[in-house]
Amino acid sequence: MNYFSLAATTLVLIFTSTLCRAETHLHITTGFTPPVSDFYNIVLKEADKRLPDISISFEVLPAERSLILLNQGINDGECCRIPSVVVNEYKNLVAIDVSFFSARFSAFSKNIKTSVNSFEDLKPFSVGTVAGWKIAVIKLEEIRPAEVHILTTPGQLFQMLDQDRLDYGVVGYLSGLESISRFKLSTIHAIEPPLIEKPLYLMLHNKHKNLTPVFNQVLNEMQNDGTISRLYNELIKALN
């Protein structure tokens, strides 16, 4: 075999090898808004770095649209959901087994002396939440506090808390911290423990179900080596 034949053969082998290891691109969306979507983004960027044959792009969409486009196979993943809530309606979705974030609904108030451990403890008070936070809205409808206010944005909710027009506001923990930071509301605090905490899971379209073990492994590694805790704590620190 002469030099040119050897060179041509080598190039063919390299090209074929590259094709066999072609990178899989995943377009993952979320229906969450900042700061939760910011956390998802930084976790997925770290996963991207650790997955040599997978690249990930990330986009924030309206919540329902994000699920619809994934179910149609137009997008590749959705971060993150409670599988039992969505799989009956969106049947082309498969969940990763490892959760790296939980939906945490907390009560926020100037009054941190009163014990609030459950939604039922809010019954005697004036309570507000935000339209679209379905779990909180449903729970408040069930317990029927003395007053209920359903607001359009977290900003409106926290302004009412600041003006003493509400006793308690119920929203996602990170969204609450972001509102406190943005509006400089140092007298309002999150009450521990959270009222509800539910693990959420990355969802993929069925065409990518072969990637579930890959994501399970990388997310487990990121949890075990402390990366996810570090990224979460850095976000919390930035909001305080």
Secondary structure as GFF3:
##gff-version 3
##sequence-region A 1 240
A	DSSP	alpha_helix	3	20	.	.	.	ID=ss1
A	DSSP	beta_strand	24	30	.	.	.	ID=ss2
A	DSSP	alpha_helix	36	50	.	.	.	ID=ss3
A	DSSP	beta_strand	54	60	.	.	.	ID=ss4
A	DSSP	alpha_helix	63	71	.	.	.	ID=ss5
A	DSSP	beta_strand	77	81	.	.	.	ID=ss6
A	DSSP	alpha_helix	83	86	.	.	.	ID=ss7
A	DSSP	beta_strand	93	95	.	.	.	ID=ss8
A	DSSP	beta_strand	101	109	.	.	.	ID=ss9
A	DSSP	three_ten_helix	119	122	.	.	.	ID=ss10
A	DSSP	beta_strand	126	130	.	.	.	ID=ss11
A	DSSP	alpha_helix	134	143	.	.	.	ID=ss12
A	DSSP	beta_strand	147	151	.	.	.	ID=ss13
A	DSSP	alpha_helix	154	162	.	.	.	ID=ss14
A	DSSP	beta_strand	168	172	.	.	.	ID=ss15
A	DSSP	alpha_helix	173	183	.	.	.	ID=ss16
A	DSSP	beta_strand	189	190	.	.	.	ID=ss17
A	DSSP	beta_strand	196	205	.	.	.	ID=ss18
A	DSSP	three_ten_helix	206	211	.	.	.	ID=ss19
A	DSSP	alpha_helix	212	224	.	.	.	ID=ss20
A	DSSP	alpha_helix	227	239	.	.	.	ID=ss21
###
